[in-house]
Amino acid sequence: MSIRPLDGITVVSLEHAIAAPFCTRQLADLGARIIKVERPGAGDFARAYDERVNGMASHFAWVNRSKESLTLDLKQAEALDALKILLKTADVLVQNLAPGAAARMGLTADLLHQENPRLILCDISGYGNDGPYRDKKAYDLLIQSEAGFLSVTGTPDTPSKAGNSIADIAAGMYAYTNILSALLLRGKTGKGSTIDVSMLESLGEWMSYPLYYAYEGAAPPPRNGASHATIYPYGPFKAGDGGTVMLGLQNDREWMQFCEVVLGDFALAKDERFDKNFKRNEKRVELLSIIDACFSKLTTEQVIAKLDQAQIANARLNDMAGLWKHDQLQARDRWVQVASPVGPIPALLPPGSNDSYTYRMDAIPAVGEHTVAILSEIGISSSEIERMRSTGAI
C-alpha cells in the first residue's frame, strides 16, 4: 500500500453536524487517524437528521467515513480524564462545540500545551473566539444570511439559501487547510498552533466578488435565479422539447460565435443593442426573446450540439438522479464502495487524483464502535471500562 501524506497523524475531534466532521473526514482521506468523540447512546446528532441511506442519515454518511467512534460523557470526570490522556499524545484537536464549552472543560490552549506542546488545536465556530458575536449560536442558514449570501442568491422577489450547507462546507475547508498548514509549520518549529476558524469569515471570503462589486456603496449584484447577475447570456434557457440548457458567454468573441453558429444570425453580433456585455445585460428581455425563438425549434440535444460546435460552454440542468449516473464520473472511476453500519454504500473519491497514493476510504463507524479498543490502548483496564459503562460515562 502506498504511503499517504497524513499516515501516523492522530486527530481527536469533538465534532457534530457538518463543519468539523467535513474537515476531519478530509484529513482521514489523507491517512490521518480520526477519533470521533460522541455522546453515549445517540452520538453525533447528525446521525438522526434523516434515514435516507438504508436507515442512516445522508449528512452523516457523507462526512464520517474512515473514523473511529469513541463515546464519552464529558460531563463525567472519568470520561474527561480519558480524553485528556488521549490528547497528551494526539497531533490535532478539532472541536465545534457550543461557544465556551471546550474552555469550561479545561480544554484551553494554555493547559493542553503544557502537556503536549506539539498539539494543534482547531476551534470552529460561527463567529470566532472573540468579538461581540462570539457567544451567538450559529447554524448554516443563519450564517448564509449574516454573510449576505441570501441577498445575492434567488430571484428578484425571493432570497434563497444554497441547496447544501455552504457555510459549514466553507468553514470545514478552511479548518482543513489551516490544519495542514499548521502541520507543515510544526515540522519546521516543533511547536503546535491554535487555529480559530469562523463560519462567517469563511463564507465572507467566498462573498468577496459581490463585496467588491458593491464597493463604496455601489449597487450589489441583483438576484437573478440561475442566471449570472452581470453577464448575459449566461444561465438557463429552454429548448423546444422542454429541456433546459445552461450556457455561458464570457467575452465578445464568444458572442460572435454564438450569433453565427448557434443562432444562425451573424448580423446580430454587430447589432449595437447587443455588441457589448453591459448592453446585453441591460437588454436581457429583448435578447431572451431572440434566443427563445431559435431554441424553441430545437431539442435539448440539438441546442447542446450547436453550442459545442461553437465552443460555447454549456451543461444540462442535471438532478441528483443524473449525477448518480453521470457518465463522466463513471468513466473516471470516481465511485467506490465503503462499509457502514447499514452495509456497503457508494461514495465518491475525494477531488484530485494523486499518482503517489490512494485515498483512504474506510468504514463509517457505529456509535461507540471503537470505545473499548481506544480506552484499552491508553491504559484503562477492562474492569474500569465496565465501571465507566455502568455509570454512563461511555
Secondary structure by P-SEA (a helix, b strand, c coil): ccccccccbbbbbbccccaaaaaaaaaaaabbbbbbbbccccccccccccccccccccccccccccbbbbbbccccaaaaaaaaaaaccccbbbbbccccccccccccaaaaaaacccbbbbbbcccccccccccccccaaaaaaaacccccccccccccccccaaaaaaaaaaaaaaaaaaaaaaaaccbbbbbbbbaaaaaaaaaaaaaaaaccccccccccccccccccccccccccccbbbbbbbccaaaaaaaacccccccccccccccccaaaaaaaaaaaaaaaaaaaaaccaaaaaaaaaaacccccccccaaaaaacaaaaaaccbbbbbccccbbbbbcccccccccccccccccccccaaaaaaaaacccaaaaaaaaaaccc
